Amino acid sequence: MGRIFPFYSNKRGQALIEFAFILPLLLVIVGGIVDFGLAFFVGVVIQNAAREGARAGAVIRDSSTTRPKFPDPQSEDCTVPCGSSSPILQVAASKIPDSNLFSGFNLSYDFVDSPPALPNQKSVQVTVEGQHGWFLLQLIGLEPITISRTAEMRWEWQRQPT
């Protein structure tokens, strides 16, 4: 058959054609690994920011009186980059890098009552939430995902039951 159709025996472009068929699949696999790694990184960073903000809120005390008083139960929120006057949001925002990965993320806090099993216990709850857009996986139609992390800590200055 090689004598009748001599181009069947020529295999010089075969590797290039096979590579052209496999390249999009390889890019999607590598891009998926990178994109999911970045999404995991964003989740870890905002979890740390929420935890640090909750810790800052847990140790807040009103220094104008000799006896600690629970802060006014006001909630507040801001968007990264955050220029809030609240020390809770300032601490949380300081843990978020100044990067396009985190632009548009919302930080909020609220003072809440603890579960009924712990009467007269107050705690502070910090939430960080935002949209994470894919870089390479958006080419195959994946929509941005919402990543949200919440941390809650008991307010440290309350009386201990005797």
N, C-alpha and C positions, 0 to 999 in steps of 0.2 A: 504494500500500500504506500510505502514511502516513495516508491518510484513514480507512482501515478500522481499522488498529491504530495509534493515535496515539502509544503508548508506545515504538514502534520508532524514532521520530525523536528522542526525548529521549536525549541522550548526556551528561547532567550527571554521572552517577556512574561513567562508564567509566574515567576515570583513577584513581579511588580503588580500584576493583576490580582493575585491572591492577597497581597498586602493591602491593596486598595479596597478589597471586599471586607477585610478584617479590621482595618483602621477605625471606622466609626464605632464598632462594637468595643474596641479597646478604649477609645476616648470616653465612651459612656461609662464603662466600668471604672476607669481611673478617676474621671470627673465625679462619679457617684461617691467613691471612697473619700475624695477630698471634700465634697460638699457635705456629706454626713459627718465627717470629722469636724468641719467648721461649725455645723449646727450643734454638735456635742460640746464643742469649746464654748460657744455662746451660752448654752445652758449652764455650764459649770461656772462661767464668769458671773452671770446674773444671779445664780444661787448664792455665790459668795457675797455679792453686793447686798442681796436681801438679808442674808444672815448677819452681815456686819451692821446694816442699818437697824435691824431688830435688836442687836446687842447694844447699839448706841441708845436706842429708845428705852431699853430695859434699865439702863443705869441713870437716866435723866431724873433729876430731882429739883424741886423748887427750892432754891437756896435763900429765898427771901424770908423763910420761916425757919425756926429751929427744928420743927418737926416736919419731915418730908410730906409733901402733899402730891397726890396724883395729878399729873398734868391735865390741863383742860382737854377733854376728849374731842379734839378737833382732828379731822383728817385733812390731809393735804396731798397734792400730787404735783409732779413736774415731768418734763420731757427732757431726755438726754440731748444735748448738754444742759445740765440743770443748774440754775442760778438761784435756788430756793434759799430762804432765810432759815429754814428748819434744819437744826443740826442732824436730825435723823436722815433726811434726804441728802444733806451734804456729805455725810459719811458714806451712804450707799452709793451716791454718784461718784465719789472719789475712787471707788473700787472698780468702776467701769472704764475701760480704756477709751481714749479719744480716737475712735476709729469709725469708719463708715459701717462696719458690722453692727454697731450699736446705736446708730443715729435713729431717732424716732422712738426709742424705747421709753416707756412710761414707768415712773417710780411713784409709789403711793404708800402711805402708812395710815394706820388707824389704831386707836386704843380700844380694845375689846374686853368683854367680860370672859373669864375662863369658863370651862364647862361646869354644869351644875354639880358635878362631883367635888369641885373645889370652890366652895362658896367664898364670896368676898375676895376673890383673886382677880387681879387685872393683868392684862398682858398687852404687848404692842405687836402689831402684825404689819410686816412690810412686804409689798408685792412689787415685782419687776416684771414687766410684760412688753412684748414687742413682736414685730414681724421679722422673720428671717427669710430673705430671698435667696434662692439658689443661684449659683453662678453658671455652671455648665448644664445642670439638670433642667434648667428652664428651657433649654433648647428642645427637650423631649416633652415639654408641656407640664412639668410640675409647677404647681402654684406655690407661692410663699406660705410658710407655716407660722403659726403663732406659738411663741415660746413664752411660758409664764412660770415664774417661781415665786413661792411665798415662804416666808419664815416668821415664826411667832415665838416670842420669849416672854417669860413672866417678868412683870415689873419688880425690880429688886428691892424697892424701899417700902414694901407693905409689911404690916405686922405679921409675925409668925403666930400661928395658933398655939395657945398654951395649954 
